[in-house]
Each structure stands twice: as C-alpha cells, then as structure tokens.
Amino acid sequence: MSILQSLLHSRKFWLAVFGIVQALVLHYLQVPEDIWQSVVGLVMVLIAGIAIEDAGEKSANTLVVERLPDEPQG
C-alpha cells in the first residue's frame, strides 16, 4: 500500500483534517474561542487515543509467538 493510500485510510489523518477545518470555520464564524478550542482539544484527545490503540495492536502483534506442534520423529 502506498503512503498516500495509507494516509487516506488513516482515522488520525481525517480527524486532523476535521479539526483544522472546524477550527477555521468556527473562528471565522466568530464562535466564542472557548467553544472551538474545546472541540480542537477533543479532536486531539481522539487522535492520541487512536495512536495509543494502534501502538498497542502493533506491540501485541510483535509479542505473539506461535509455537508449532512438535513434529513426530521417525
């Protein structure tokens, strides 16, 4: 899978795009700063949670060692 394809399938990437777009839109619509900054903070927490989940899956995959059954000798 190419880098661009993996980026387009990334939940973290799309959350970051959403966070940037919503911050710009809410800023220019003159929504109170506390509100749009809270949404940005929530998006950052979601991205961090997904990153931790991905890291956990990766480490779990590297720790799993399959043991093959002993082959009969003959």
mmJSON file of the N, C-alpha and C atoms, coordinates in Angstrom:
{"data_MODEL":{"atom_site":{
"group_PDB":["ATOM","ATOM","ATOM","ATOM","ATOM","ATOM","ATOM","ATOM","ATOM","ATOM","ATOM","ATOM","ATOM","ATOM","ATOM","ATOM","ATOM","ATOM","ATOM","ATOM","ATOM","ATOM","ATOM","ATOM","ATOM","ATOM","ATOM","ATOM","ATOM","ATOM","ATOM","ATOM","ATOM","ATOM","ATOM","ATOM","ATOM","ATOM","ATOM","ATOM","ATOM","ATOM","ATOM","ATOM","ATOM","ATOM","ATOM","ATOM","ATOM","ATOM","ATOM","ATOM","ATOM","ATOM","ATOM","ATOM","ATOM","ATOM","ATOM","ATOM","ATOM","ATOM","ATOM","ATOM","ATOM","ATOM","ATOM","ATOM","ATOM","ATOM","ATOM","ATOM","ATOM","ATOM","ATOM","ATOM","ATOM","ATOM","ATOM","ATOM","ATOM","ATOM","ATOM","ATOM","ATOM","ATOM","ATOM","ATOM","ATOM","ATOM","ATOM","ATOM","ATOM","ATOM","ATOM","ATOM","ATOM","ATOM","ATOM","ATOM","ATOM","ATOM","ATOM","ATOM","ATOM","ATOM","ATOM","ATOM","ATOM","ATOM","ATOM","ATOM","ATOM","ATOM","ATOM","ATOM","ATOM","ATOM","ATOM","ATOM","ATOM","ATOM","ATOM","ATOM","ATOM","ATOM","ATOM","ATOM","ATOM","ATOM","ATOM","ATOM","ATOM","ATOM","ATOM","ATOM","ATOM","ATOM","ATOM","ATOM","ATOM","ATOM","ATOM","ATOM","ATOM","ATOM","ATOM","ATOM","ATOM","ATOM","ATOM","ATOM","ATOM","ATOM","ATOM","ATOM","ATOM","ATOM","ATOM","ATOM","ATOM","ATOM","ATOM","ATOM","ATOM","ATOM","ATOM","ATOM","ATOM","ATOM","ATOM","ATOM","ATOM","ATOM","ATOM","ATOM","ATOM","ATOM","ATOM","ATOM","ATOM","ATOM","ATOM","ATOM","ATOM","ATOM","ATOM","ATOM","ATOM","ATOM","ATOM","ATOM","ATOM","ATOM","ATOM","ATOM","ATOM","ATOM","ATOM","ATOM","ATOM","ATOM","ATOM","ATOM","ATOM","ATOM","ATOM","ATOM","ATOM","ATOM","ATOM","ATOM","ATOM","ATOM","ATOM","ATOM","ATOM","ATOM","ATOM","ATOM","ATOM","ATOM"],
"id":[1,2,3,4,5,6,7,8,9,10,11,12,13,14,15,16,17,18,19,20,21,22,23,24,25,26,27,28,29,30,31,32,33,34,35,36,37,38,39,40,41,42,43,44,45,46,47,48,49,50,51,52,53,54,55,56,57,58,59,60,61,62,63,64,65,66,67,68,69,70,71,72,73,74,75,76,77,78,79,80,81,82,83,84,85,86,87,88,89,90,91,92,93,94,95,96,97,98,99,100,101,102,103,104,105,106,107,108,109,110,111,112,113,114,115,116,117,118,119,120,121,122,123,124,125,126,127,128,129,130,131,132,133,134,135,136,137,138,139,140,141,142,143,144,145,146,147,148,149,150,151,152,153,154,155,156,157,158,159,160,161,162,163,164,165,166,167,168,169,170,171,172,173,174,175,176,177,178,179,180,181,182,183,184,185,186,187,188,189,190,191,192,193,194,195,196,197,198,199,200,201,202,203,204,205,206,207,208,209,210,211,212,213,214,215,216,217,218,219,220,221,222],
"type_symbol":["N","C","C","N","C","C","N","C","C","N","C","C","N","C","C","N","C","C","N","C","C","N","C","C","N","C","C","N","C","C","N","C","C","N","C","C","N","C","C","N","C","C","N","C","C","N","C","C","N","C","C","N","C","C","N","C","C","N","C","C","N","C","C","N","C","C","N","C","C","N","C","C","N","C","C","N","C","C","N","C","C","N","C","C","N","C","C","N","C","C","N","C","C","N","C","C","N","C","C","N","C","C","N","C","C","N","C","C","N","C","C","N","C","C","N","C","C","N","C","C","N","C","C","N","C","C","N","C","C","N","C","C","N","C","C","N","C","C","N","C","C","N","C","C","N","C","C","N","C","C","N","C","C","N","C","C","N","C","C","N","C","C","N","C","C","N","C","C","N","C","C","N","C","C","N","C","C","N","C","C","N","C","C","N","C","C","N","C","C","N","C","C","N","C","C","N","C","C","N","C","C","N","C","C","N","C","C","N","C","C","N","C","C","N","C","C","N","C","C","N","C","C"],
"label_atom_id":["N","CA","C","N","CA","C","N","CA","C","N","CA","C","N","CA","C","N","CA","C","N","CA","C","N","CA","C","N","CA","C","N","CA","C","N","CA","C","N","CA","C","N","CA","C","N","CA","C","N","CA","C","N","CA","C","N","CA","C","N","CA","C","N","CA","C","N","CA","C","N","CA","C","N","CA","C","N","CA","C","N","CA","C","N","CA","C","N","CA","C","N","CA","C","N","CA","C","N","CA","C","N","CA","C","N","CA","C","N","CA","C","N","CA","C","N","CA","C","N","CA","C","N","CA","C","N","CA","C","N","CA","C","N","CA","C","N","CA","C","N","CA","C","N","CA","C","N","CA","C","N","CA","C","N","CA","C","N","CA","C","N","CA","C","N","CA","C","N","CA","C","N","CA","C","N","CA","C","N","CA","C","N","CA","C","N","CA","C","N","CA","C","N","CA","C","N","CA","C","N","CA","C","N","CA","C","N","CA","C","N","CA","C","N","CA","C","N","CA","C","N","CA","C","N","CA","C","N","CA","C","N","CA","C","N","CA","C","N","CA","C","N","CA","C","N","CA","C","N","CA","C","N","CA","C","N","CA","C"],
"label_alt_id":[null,null,null,null,null,null,null,null,null,null,null,null,null,null,null,null,null,null,null,null,null,null,null,null,null,null,null,null,null,null,null,null,null,null,null,null,null,null,null,null,null,null,null,null,null,null,null,null,null,null,null,null,null,null,null,null,null,null,null,null,null,null,null,null,null,null,null,null,null,null,null,null,null,null,null,null,null,null,null,null,null,null,null,null,null,null,null,null,null,null,null,null,null,null,null,null,null,null,null,null,null,null,null,null,null,null,null,null,null,null,null,null,null,null,null,null,null,null,null,null,null,null,null,null,null,null,null,null,null,null,null,null,null,null,null,null,null,null,null,null,null,null,null,null,null,null,null,null,null,null,null,null,null,null,null,null,null,null,null,null,null,null,null,null,null,null,null,null,null,null,null,null,null,null,null,null,null,null,null,null,null,null,null,null,null,null,null,null,null,null,null,null,null,null,null,null,null,null,null,null,null,null,null,null,null,null,null,null,null,null,null,null,null,null,null,null,null,null,null,null,null,null],
"label_comp_id":["MET","MET","MET","SER","SER","SER","ILE","ILE","ILE","LEU","LEU","LEU","GLN","GLN","GLN","SER","SER","SER","LEU","LEU","LEU","LEU","LEU","LEU","HIS","HIS","HIS","SER","SER","SER","ARG","ARG","ARG","LYS","LYS","LYS","PHE","PHE","PHE","TRP","TRP","TRP","LEU","LEU","LEU","ALA","ALA","ALA","VAL","VAL","VAL","PHE","PHE","PHE","GLY","GLY","GLY","ILE","ILE","ILE","VAL","VAL","VAL","GLN","GLN","GLN","ALA","ALA","ALA","LEU","LEU","LEU","VAL","VAL","VAL","LEU","LEU","LEU","HIS","HIS","HIS","TYR","TYR","TYR","LEU","LEU","LEU","GLN","GLN","GLN","VAL","VAL","VAL","PRO","PRO","PRO","GLU","GLU","GLU","ASP","ASP","ASP","ILE","ILE","ILE","TRP","TRP","TRP","GLN","GLN","GLN","SER","SER","SER","VAL","VAL","VAL","VAL","VAL","VAL","GLY","GLY","GLY","LEU","LEU","LEU","VAL","VAL","VAL","MET","MET","MET","VAL","VAL","VAL","LEU","LEU","LEU","ILE","ILE","ILE","ALA","ALA","ALA","GLY","GLY","GLY","ILE","ILE","ILE","ALA","ALA","ALA","ILE","ILE","ILE","GLU","GLU","GLU","ASP","ASP","ASP","ALA","ALA","ALA","GLY","GLY","GLY","GLU","GLU","GLU","LYS","LYS","LYS","SER","SER","SER","ALA","ALA","ALA","ASN","ASN","ASN","THR","THR","THR","LEU","LEU","LEU","VAL","VAL","VAL","VAL","VAL","VAL","GLU","GLU","GLU","ARG","ARG","ARG","LEU","LEU","LEU","PRO","PRO","PRO","ASP","ASP","ASP","GLU","GLU","GLU","PRO","PRO","PRO","GLN","GLN","GLN","GLY","GLY","GLY"],
"label_asym_id":["A","A","A","A","A","A","A","A","A","A","A","A","A","A","A","A","A","A","A","A","A","A","A","A","A","A","A","A","A","A","A","A","A","A","A","A","A","A","A","A","A","A","A","A","A","A","A","A","A","A","A","A","A","A","A","A","A","A","A","A","A","A","A","A","A","A","A","A","A","A","A","A","A","A","A","A","A","A","A","A","A","A","A","A","A","A","A","A","A","A","A","A","A","A","A","A","A","A","A","A","A","A","A","A","A","A","A","A","A","A","A","A","A","A","A","A","A","A","A","A","A","A","A","A","A","A","A","A","A","A","A","A","A","A","A","A","A","A","A","A","A","A","A","A","A","A","A","A","A","A","A","A","A","A","A","A","A","A","A","A","A","A","A","A","A","A","A","A","A","A","A","A","A","A","A","A","A","A","A","A","A","A","A","A","A","A","A","A","A","A","A","A","A","A","A","A","A","A","A","A","A","A","A","A","A","A","A","A","A","A","A","A","A","A","A","A","A","A","A","A","A","A"],
"label_entity_id":["1","1","1","1","1","1","1","1","1","1","1","1","1","1","1","1","1","1","1","1","1","1","1","1","1","1","1","1","1","1","1","1","1","1","1","1","1","1","1","1","1","1","1","1","1","1","1","1","1","1","1","1","1","1","1","1","1","1","1","1","1","1","1","1","1","1","1","1","1","1","1","1","1","1","1","1","1","1","1","1","1","1","1","1","1","1","1","1","1","1","1","1","1","1","1","1","1","1","1","1","1","1","1","1","1","1","1","1","1","1","1","1","1","1","1","1","1","1","1","1","1","1","1","1","1","1","1","1","1","1","1","1","1","1","1","1","1","1","1","1","1","1","1","1","1","1","1","1","1","1","1","1","1","1","1","1","1","1","1","1","1","1","1","1","1","1","1","1","1","1","1","1","1","1","1","1","1","1","1","1","1","1","1","1","1","1","1","1","1","1","1","1","1","1","1","1","1","1","1","1","1","1","1","1","1","1","1","1","1","1","1","1","1","1","1","1","1","1","1","1","1","1"],
"label_seq_id":[1,1,1,2,2,2,3,3,3,4,4,4,5,5,5,6,6,6,7,7,7,8,8,8,9,9,9,10,10,10,11,11,11,12,12,12,13,13,13,14,14,14,15,15,15,16,16,16,17,17,17,18,18,18,19,19,19,20,20,20,21,21,21,22,22,22,23,23,23,24,24,24,25,25,25,26,26,26,27,27,27,28,28,28,29,29,29,30,30,30,31,31,31,32,32,32,33,33,33,34,34,34,35,35,35,36,36,36,37,37,37,38,38,38,39,39,39,40,40,40,41,41,41,42,42,42,43,43,43,44,44,44,45,45,45,46,46,46,47,47,47,48,48,48,49,49,49,50,50,50,51,51,51,52,52,52,53,53,53,54,54,54,55,55,55,56,56,56,57,57,57,58,58,58,59,59,59,60,60,60,61,61,61,62,62,62,63,63,63,64,64,64,65,65,65,66,66,66,67,67,67,68,68,68,69,69,69,70,70,70,71,71,71,72,72,72,73,73,73,74,74,74],
"pdbx_PDB_ins_code":[null,null,null,null,null,null,null,null,null,null,null,null,null,null,null,null,null,null,null,null,null,null,null,null,null,null,null,null,null,null,null,null,null,null,null,null,null,null,null,null,null,null,null,null,null,null,null,null,null,null,null,null,null,null,null,null,null,null,null,null,null,null,null,null,null,null,null,null,null,null,null,null,null,null,null,null,null,null,null,null,null,null,null,null,null,null,null,null,null,null,null,null,null,null,null,null,null,null,null,null,null,null,null,null,null,null,null,null,null,null,null,null,null,null,null,null,null,null,null,null,null,null,null,null,null,null,null,null,null,null,null,null,null,null,null,null,null,null,null,null,null,null,null,null,null,null,null,null,null,null,null,null,null,null,null,null,null,null,null,null,null,null,null,null,null,null,null,null,null,null,null,null,null,null,null,null,null,null,null,null,null,null,null,null,null,null,null,null,null,null,null,null,null,null,null,null,null,null,null,null,null,null,null,null,null,null,null,null,null,null,null,null,null,null,null,null,null,null,null,null,null,null],
"Cartn_x":[0.854,0.0,0.901,0.606,1.454,1.197,2.083,1.978,0.708,0.385,-0.81,-2.074,-2.111,-3.274,-3.432,-2.327,-2.421,-2.832,-2.401,-2.791,-4.291,-4.815,-6.237,-7.125,-6.57,-7.33,-7.096,-6.338,-5.977,-7.057,-7.533,-8.507,-7.874,-6.595,-5.914,-5.808,-5.514,-5.406,-6.734,-7.828,-9.124,-9.61,-9.277,-9.609,-8.813,-7.554,-6.74,-7.296,-7.697,-8.305,-9.584,-10.428,-11.654,-11.345,-10.358,-10.004,-9.566,-8.77,-8.306,-9.457,-10.279,-11.406,-12.388,-12.737,-13.704,-13.136,-11.845,-11.239,-11.297,-10.982,-11.033,-12.465,-13.4,-14.794,-15.363,-15.187,-15.739,-15.052,-13.776,-13.072,-13.632,-13.83,-14.315,-15.809,-16.547,-17.96,-18.105,-16.987,-16.899,-17.636,-17.501,-17.977,-17.015,-17.508,-16.591,-15.386,-14.241,-12.966,-12.943,-13.56,-13.576,-14.232,-15.276,-16.003,-15.168,-14.632,-13.909,-12.578,-11.97,-10.742,-11.035,-12.203,-12.594,-12.776,-13.359,-13.542,-12.18,-11.267,-9.912,-9.247,-9.415,-8.853,-9.435,-10.732,-11.375,-10.835,-10.661,-10.105,-8.683,-7.899,-6.535,-6.538,-7.474,-7.576,-7.967,-8.89,-9.285,-8.108,-7.335,-6.163,-5.162,-4.928,-3.993,-4.501,-5.801,-6.372,-6.203,-6.415,-6.239,-4.767,-3.864,-2.431,-2.026,-2.564,-2.263,-2.828,-4.042,-4.654,-3.817,-3.384,-2.546,-1.226,-0.621,0.645,0.439,-0.677,-0.974,-1.158,-1.858,-2.041,-0.712,0.126,1.433,2.297,2.31,3.146,2.582,1.262,0.662,1.001,1.042,1.377,2.831,3.701,5.104,5.384,4.53,4.755,4.159,3.229,2.597,3.561,3.901,4.792,4.023,3.849,3.127,4.107,3.705,4.557,3.967,4.788,4.35,4.356,3.405,3.4,4.639,5.087,6.262,5.958,6.867,6.671,7.191,6.468,6.938,8.227,9.132,10.383,10.301,10.76,10.646,11.506],
"Cartn_y":[-1.17,0.0,1.234,2.169,3.357,4.275,5.201,6.135,6.966,7.408,8.225,7.428,6.185,5.35,5.097,4.821,4.578,5.854,7.008,8.281,8.516,8.219,8.433,7.459,6.35,5.384,5.555,6.568,6.779,7.577,7.023,7.744,8.991,8.893,10.039,11.192,10.881,11.912,12.641,11.895,12.525,13.308,12.846,13.63,14.932,14.888,16.103,17.084,16.574,17.441,18.066,17.244,17.76,18.836,18.592,19.561,20.891,20.857,22.1,22.849,22.119,22.761,23.359,22.598,23.133,24.319,24.294,25.427,26.685,26.538,27.701,28.205,27.29,27.692,28.363,27.734,28.315,29.627,29.75,31.01,32.138,31.869,32.919,33.168,32.234,32.482,33.197,33.508,34.223,33.504,32.192,31.395,31.679,31.751,32.028,31.075,31.657,30.926,29.697,29.793,28.643,27.424,27.651,26.531,25.849,26.627,25.959,25.396,25.99,25.411,24.123,24.03,22.791,21.658,21.981,20.968,20.529,21.458,21.112,20.202,20.512,19.669,18.264,18.16,16.855,16.059,16.711,16.026,15.545,16.353,15.948,14.732,14.687,13.536,12.288,12.423,11.285,10.762,11.675,11.261,10.542,11.067,10.419,9.032,8.905,7.607,6.59,7.018,6.118,5.735,6.689,6.393,5.371,5.507,4.544,3.171,3.153,1.887,1.219,1.995,1.44,0.903,1.638,1.189,-0.105,-0.201,-1.418,-2.617,-2.412,-3.506,-3.943,-2.967,-3.287,-4.062,-3.624,-4.32,-5.699,-5.845,-7.158,-8.11,-7.607,-8.452,-8.901,-8.096,-8.491,-9.43,-9.395,-10.249,-11.641,-11.788,-13.096,-13.999,-15.09,-16.063,-17.366,-17.803,-19.055,-20.207,-21.182,-22.356,-23.47,-24.003,-25.089,-26.371,-27.257,-28.531,-29.334,-30.076,-30.916,-31.939,-32.008,-32.978,-34.343,-35.374,-36.712,-37.056,-37.618,-38.009,-39.482,-39.75,-41.148,-41.553],
"Cartn_z":[0.0,0.0,0.0,-0.867,-0.947,0.254,0.43,1.552,1.439,0.231,0.036,0.338,-0.09,0.185,1.679,2.352,3.795,4.531,4.031,4.639,4.47,3.294,3.033,3.801,4.276,5.07,6.569,6.943,8.341,9.076,10.19,11.019,11.624,12.0,12.601,11.61,10.342,9.314,9.142,9.02,8.78,10.003,11.187,12.374,12.41,11.999,11.95,10.92,9.755,8.731,9.277,9.913,10.515,11.548,12.389,13.431,12.865,11.808,11.185,10.539,9.789,9.099,10.097,11.126,12.083,12.85,13.151,13.86,12.998,11.717,10.818,10.643,10.422,10.202,11.446,12.601,13.819,14.193,13.865,14.14,13.287,11.996,11.104,11.238,11.822,12.129,13.465,14.07,15.342,16.472,16.477,17.604,18.749,19.975,21.095,21.084,21.364,21.284,22.189,23.355,24.274,23.643,22.857,22.259,21.191,20.23,19.152,19.624,20.638,21.177,21.943,22.55,23.228,22.226,21.072,20.034,19.499,19.32,18.879,19.909,21.178,22.239,22.213,21.986,21.903,20.725,19.587,18.415,18.709,19.408,19.747,20.666,21.611,22.512,21.73,20.779,19.945,19.13,18.547,17.764,18.648,19.853,20.779,21.174,21.408,21.756,20.647,19.415,18.276,18.13,18.354,18.27,19.329,20.526,21.593,21.239,20.697,20.275,19.189,18.204,17.13,17.668,18.598,19.184,19.972,20.679,21.43,20.518,19.407,18.446,17.848,17.526,16.944,17.923,19.182,20.165,20.469,20.455,20.686,19.556,18.338,17.196,17.222,17.775,17.819,18.988,20.021,21.182,21.027,20.121,19.929,19.183,19.818,19.211,19.103,17.88,17.684,17.798,18.559,18.719,17.869,17.029,16.179,16.987,16.753,17.477,17.115,18.092,17.852,16.768,15.828,14.748,15.213,14.878,15.26,14.516,15.235,14.599,14.197,13.032,12.647,11.543],
"occupancy":[1.0,1.0,1.0,1.0,1.0,1.0,1.0,1.0,1.0,1.0,1.0,1.0,1.0,1.0,1.0,1.0,1.0,1.0,1.0,1.0,1.0,1.0,1.0,1.0,1.0,1.0,1.0,1.0,1.0,1.0,1.0,1.0,1.0,1.0,1.0,1.0,1.0,1.0,1.0,1.0,1.0,1.0,1.0,1.0,1.0,1.0,1.0,1.0,1.0,1.0,1.0,1.0,1.0,1.0,1.0,1.0,1.0,1.0,1.0,1.0,1.0,1.0,1.0,1.0,1.0,1.0,1.0,1.0,1.0,1.0,1.0,1.0,1.0,1.0,1.0,1.0,1.0,1.0,1.0,1.0,1.0,1.0,1.0,1.0,1.0,1.0,1.0,1.0,1.0,1.0,1.0,1.0,1.0,1.0,1.0,1.0,1.0,1.0,1.0,1.0,1.0,1.0,1.0,1.0,1.0,1.0,1.0,1.0,1.0,1.0,1.0,1.0,1.0,1.0,1.0,1.0,1.0,1.0,1.0,1.0,1.0,1.0,1.0,1.0,1.0,1.0,1.0,1.0,1.0,1.0,1.0,1.0,1.0,1.0,1.0,1.0,1.0,1.0,1.0,1.0,1.0,1.0,1.0,1.0,1.0,1.0,1.0,1.0,1.0,1.0,1.0,1.0,1.0,1.0,1.0,1.0,1.0,1.0,1.0,1.0,1.0,1.0,1.0,1.0,1.0,1.0,1.0,1.0,1.0,1.0,1.0,1.0,1.0,1.0,1.0,1.0,1.0,1.0,1.0,1.0,1.0,1.0,1.0,1.0,1.0,1.0,1.0,1.0,1.0,1.0,1.0,1.0,1.0,1.0,1.0,1.0,1.0,1.0,1.0,1.0,1.0,1.0,1.0,1.0,1.0,1.0,1.0,1.0,1.0,1.0,1.0,1.0,1.0,1.0,1.0,1.0,1.0,1.0,1.0,1.0,1.0,1.0],
"B_iso_or_equiv":[0.0,0.0,0.0,0.0,0.0,0.0,0.0,0.0,0.0,0.0,0.0,0.0,0.0,0.0,0.0,0.0,0.0,0.0,0.0,0.0,0.0,0.0,0.0,0.0,0.0,0.0,0.0,0.0,0.0,0.0,0.0,0.0,0.0,0.0,0.0,0.0,0.0,0.0,0.0,0.0,0.0,0.0,0.0,0.0,0.0,0.0,0.0,0.0,0.0,0.0,0.0,0.0,0.0,0.0,0.0,0.0,0.0,0.0,0.0,0.0,0.0,0.0,0.0,0.0,0.0,0.0,0.0,0.0,0.0,0.0,0.0,0.0,0.0,0.0,0.0,0.0,0.0,0.0,0.0,0.0,0.0,0.0,0.0,0.0,0.0,0.0,0.0,0.0,0.0,0.0,0.0,0.0,0.0,0.0,0.0,0.0,0.0,0.0,0.0,0.0,0.0,0.0,0.0,0.0,0.0,0.0,0.0,0.0,0.0,0.0,0.0,0.0,0.0,0.0,0.0,0.0,0.0,0.0,0.0,0.0,0.0,0.0,0.0,0.0,0.0,0.0,0.0,0.0,0.0,0.0,0.0,0.0,0.0,0.0,0.0,0.0,0.0,0.0,0.0,0.0,0.0,0.0,0.0,0.0,0.0,0.0,0.0,0.0,0.0,0.0,0.0,0.0,0.0,0.0,0.0,0.0,0.0,0.0,0.0,0.0,0.0,0.0,0.0,0.0,0.0,0.0,0.0,0.0,0.0,0.0,0.0,0.0,0.0,0.0,0.0,0.0,0.0,0.0,0.0,0.0,0.0,0.0,0.0,0.0,0.0,0.0,0.0,0.0,0.0,0.0,0.0,0.0,0.0,0.0,0.0,0.0,0.0,0.0,0.0,0.0,0.0,0.0,0.0,0.0,0.0,0.0,0.0,0.0,0.0,0.0,0.0,0.0,0.0,0.0,0.0,0.0,0.0,0.0,0.0,0.0,0.0,0.0],
"pdbx_formal_charge":[null,null,null,null,null,null,null,null,null,null,null,null,null,null,null,null,null,null,null,null,null,null,null,null,null,null,null,null,null,null,null,null,null,null,null,null,null,null,null,null,null,null,null,null,null,null,null,null,null,null,null,null,null,null,null,null,null,null,null,null,null,null,null,null,null,null,null,null,null,null,null,null,null,null,null,null,null,null,null,null,null,null,null,null,null,null,null,null,null,null,null,null,null,null,null,null,null,null,null,null,null,null,null,null,null,null,null,null,null,null,null,null,null,null,null,null,null,null,null,null,null,null,null,null,null,null,null,null,null,null,null,null,null,null,null,null,null,null,null,null,null,null,null,null,null,null,null,null,null,null,null,null,null,null,null,null,null,null,null,null,null,null,null,null,null,null,null,null,null,null,null,null,null,null,null,null,null,null,null,null,null,null,null,null,null,null,null,null,null,null,null,null,null,null,null,null,null,null,null,null,null,null,null,null,null,null,null,null,null,null,null,null,null,null,null,null,null,null,null,null,null,null],
"auth_seq_id":[1,1,1,2,2,2,3,3,3,4,4,4,5,5,5,6,6,6,7,7,7,8,8,8,9,9,9,10,10,10,11,11,11,12,12,12,13,13,13,14,14,14,15,15,15,16,16,16,17,17,17,18,18,18,19,19,19,20,20,20,21,21,21,22,22,22,23,23,23,24,24,24,25,25,25,26,26,26,27,27,27,28,28,28,29,29,29,30,30,30,31,31,31,32,32,32,33,33,33,34,34,34,35,35,35,36,36,36,37,37,37,38,38,38,39,39,39,40,40,40,41,41,41,42,42,42,43,43,43,44,44,44,45,45,45,46,46,46,47,47,47,48,48,48,49,49,49,50,50,50,51,51,51,52,52,52,53,53,53,54,54,54,55,55,55,56,56,56,57,57,57,58,58,58,59,59,59,60,60,60,61,61,61,62,62,62,63,63,63,64,64,64,65,65,65,66,66,66,67,67,67,68,68,68,69,69,69,70,70,70,71,71,71,72,72,72,73,73,73,74,74,74],
"auth_comp_id":["MET","MET","MET","SER","SER","SER","ILE","ILE","ILE","LEU","LEU","LEU","GLN","GLN","GLN","SER","SER","SER","LEU","LEU","LEU","LEU","LEU","LEU","HIS","HIS","HIS","SER","SER","SER","ARG","ARG","ARG","LYS","LYS","LYS","PHE","PHE","PHE","TRP","TRP","TRP","LEU","LEU","LEU","ALA","ALA","ALA","VAL","VAL","VAL","PHE","PHE","PHE","GLY","GLY","GLY","ILE","ILE","ILE","VAL","VAL","VAL","GLN","GLN","GLN","ALA","ALA","ALA","LEU","LEU","LEU","VAL","VAL","VAL","LEU","LEU","LEU","HIS","HIS","HIS","TYR","TYR","TYR","LEU","LEU","LEU","GLN","GLN","GLN","VAL","VAL","VAL","PRO","PRO","PRO","GLU","GLU","GLU","ASP","ASP","ASP","ILE","ILE","ILE","TRP","TRP","TRP","GLN","GLN","GLN","SER","SER","SER","VAL","VAL","VAL","VAL","VAL","VAL","GLY","GLY","GLY","LEU","LEU","LEU","VAL","VAL","VAL","MET","MET","MET","VAL","VAL","VAL","LEU","LEU","LEU","ILE","ILE","ILE","ALA","ALA","ALA","GLY","GLY","GLY","ILE","ILE","ILE","ALA","ALA","ALA","ILE","ILE","ILE","GLU","GLU","GLU","ASP","ASP","ASP","ALA","ALA","ALA","GLY","GLY","GLY","GLU","GLU","GLU","LYS","LYS","LYS","SER","SER","SER","ALA","ALA","ALA","ASN","ASN","ASN","THR","THR","THR","LEU","LEU","LEU","VAL","VAL","VAL","VAL","VAL","VAL","GLU","GLU","GLU","ARG","ARG","ARG","LEU","LEU","LEU","PRO","PRO","PRO","ASP","ASP","ASP","GLU","GLU","GLU","PRO","PRO","PRO","GLN","GLN","GLN","GLY","GLY","GLY"],
"auth_asym_id":["A","A","A","A","A","A","A","A","A","A","A","A","A","A","A","A","A","A","A","A","A","A","A","A","A","A","A","A","A","A","A","A","A","A","A","A","A","A","A","A","A","A","A","A","A","A","A","A","A","A","A","A","A","A","A","A","A","A","A","A","A","A","A","A","A","A","A","A","A","A","A","A","A","A","A","A","A","A","A","A","A","A","A","A","A","A","A","A","A","A","A","A","A","A","A","A","A","A","A","A","A","A","A","A","A","A","A","A","A","A","A","A","A","A","A","A","A","A","A","A","A","A","A","A","A","A","A","A","A","A","A","A","A","A","A","A","A","A","A","A","A","A","A","A","A","A","A","A","A","A","A","A","A","A","A","A","A","A","A","A","A","A","A","A","A","A","A","A","A","A","A","A","A","A","A","A","A","A","A","A","A","A","A","A","A","A","A","A","A","A","A","A","A","A","A","A","A","A","A","A","A","A","A","A","A","A","A","A","A","A","A","A","A","A","A","A","A","A","A","A","A","A"],
"auth_atom_id":["N","CA","C","N","CA","C","N","CA","C","N","CA","C","N","CA","C","N","CA","C","N","CA","C","N","CA","C","N","CA","C","N","CA","C","N","CA","C","N","CA","C","N","CA","C","N","CA","C","N","CA","C","N","CA","C","N","CA","C","N","CA","C","N","CA","C","N","CA","C","N","CA","C","N","CA","C","N","CA","C","N","CA","C","N","CA","C","N","CA","C","N","CA","C","N","CA","C","N","CA","C","N","CA","C","N","CA","C","N","CA","C","N","CA","C","N","CA","C","N","CA","C","N","CA","C","N","CA","C","N","CA","C","N","CA","C","N","CA","C","N","CA","C","N","CA","C","N","CA","C","N","CA","C","N","CA","C","N","CA","C","N","CA","C","N","CA","C","N","CA","C","N","CA","C","N","CA","C","N","CA","C","N","CA","C","N","CA","C","N","CA","C","N","CA","C","N","CA","C","N","CA","C","N","CA","C","N","CA","C","N","CA","C","N","CA","C","N","CA","C","N","CA","C","N","CA","C","N","CA","C","N","CA","C","N","CA","C","N","CA","C","N","CA","C","N","CA","C","N","CA","C","N","CA","C","N","CA","C"],
"pdbx_PDB_model_num":[1,1,1,1,1,1,1,1,1,1,1,1,1,1,1,1,1,1,1,1,1,1,1,1,1,1,1,1,1,1,1,1,1,1,1,1,1,1,1,1,1,1,1,1,1,1,1,1,1,1,1,1,1,1,1,1,1,1,1,1,1,1,1,1,1,1,1,1,1,1,1,1,1,1,1,1,1,1,1,1,1,1,1,1,1,1,1,1,1,1,1,1,1,1,1,1,1,1,1,1,1,1,1,1,1,1,1,1,1,1,1,1,1,1,1,1,1,1,1,1,1,1,1,1,1,1,1,1,1,1,1,1,1,1,1,1,1,1,1,1,1,1,1,1,1,1,1,1,1,1,1,1,1,1,1,1,1,1,1,1,1,1,1,1,1,1,1,1,1,1,1,1,1,1,1,1,1,1,1,1,1,1,1,1,1,1,1,1,1,1,1,1,1,1,1,1,1,1,1,1,1,1,1,1,1,1,1,1,1,1,1,1,1,1,1,1,1,1,1,1,1,1]
}}}
